[in-house]
Amino acid sequence: MVSPFHARVAAMLLGLLFLIFIHPVEAVALVRVALALKASEVQISSPSEVRLHTSSSTSSFWRVPLSVTSAAGGLQVNGMKVSSQKVIIRGDGQLLRFSVEGASSRKGGKGGMRNWVVKGDLEIQIRNSSLLVINRVKLEDYVAGVVASEINPNWHAEVLKTQAIAARTYVLHKQMMSRGQDFDVEAGIQDQVYTGVARVNGSVREAVAETLGLIITYEGRPIFAAYSSTAAGPTEDAMNVWEMDLPYLKGVDCPFDEESPRYEWRIQIEFATVERKLRGEGFGVGTLATVTPYTFTHAGRVKQVRVLHSKGELILSGQDFRRIMGYTTIPSTRFRIERIGREVVLSGKGAGHAVGLCQWGAKEMAELGYRYQSILQYYYPMTDLMNRYDVNMTPQAVQYLNP
């Protein structure tokens, strides 16, 4: 006869085995999203008190509002010094509402105050005398936030599902490739746009639930699921943008995105602005004479830009020129020089790098009746859909040739 004690022990062991073997990843399915890299202050204004943990494992409840700033040797919370390089703020299931003051990205990003409403925990740590602000959030909550931020949450259900799978795949690929880092992804265009839960609606939650755990794979691993707004022509080879030879990121025709508001555009930049930004990147340019496309990709995008100035000649990649001038200033590298006077006038098509999935193209395909499986297969050829529990999360070994 089994004693009650042994029965309880057996039940506990069975429960533990169930957690380990039936749901091996569920307990650690978290994403660390960098909301700000160089913040000066974080203000929390959630509706009730929050729990605050320090790196010394102490925990205490604090009434809101809270203000977290950096101080010599640690952090300050509401003006009180905390002997810790990091604090974790937990809302214990409630949404965390907070504002971040300061730069948000590697390059400084936008300053000023940004407001967030997020699920999960908030991690704040000192990094180079500024504050690194990280949202530690469940994977599927993160995916919902990305879908609602990257595209219109009221779009067709099939494109919402398509975006959910691409977003989930992208972040798992980043986790696979960047272990040991302070965070997995940034919350802006450097990775995927994520604005918390503010824009998430019932349609987005349904799309995420119906594609739960599905990711795009190549040879059993999550792919680098690149995507952008508007291709306005064939999509681009990853080799031409990032010098990455990936069989599933080759250009395909994209005649589906003509309804995009950024299908065609025209912008002008003063020469003085071009000079200032180039010098800010360390290029010793003199007075500008001309800025012209120099070489093109097979898909018709500018591969190199030639800048003639009073001190000589500068050849830049089209991607670097766009980055330096600003991604929002020059929407894509599919442009031509329309006029040069005291300013350079560019006319172009599309928005984004145009590698992989075209969001506006996916929208049109969904409205034409294509299911998300077909859309993903079209933009990411040679790939398969798998459940994340079944994929290989070890980076592919790099083969080095002896010199």
Buried (B, 14 or more C-beta within 10 A) or exposed (E): EEEEEEEEEEEEEEEEEEEEEEEEEEEEBBBBBBBBBBBBBBBBEBEEBBBBBBBEEEEEEBEBEBBBBBBEEBBBBEEEEBEBBBBBBBBEEEBBBBBBBBBBBEEEBEEEEBEBBBBBBBBBBBBEEBBBBBBBBBBBBBBBBBBBBBBBBEBBBBBBBBBBBBBBBBBBBBBBEEEEEBBBBBBBBBBBBBBBBBBBEEBBBBBBEEBEBBBBBBEEBBBBBBBBBBBBBBBBBBBBBBEEEBEBBBBBEBEBBBEBEBBBBEBBBEBEBBBEBBEEEEBEBEEBEEBBBBEBBEBBBBBBBBBBBEEEEBEBBBBBBBBBBEBEBBBBBBBBBEEBEEBBBBBBBBBBBBBBBBBBBBBBBBBEEBBBBBBBBBBBEEBBBBEBEEBEBEEEEEEEEEE
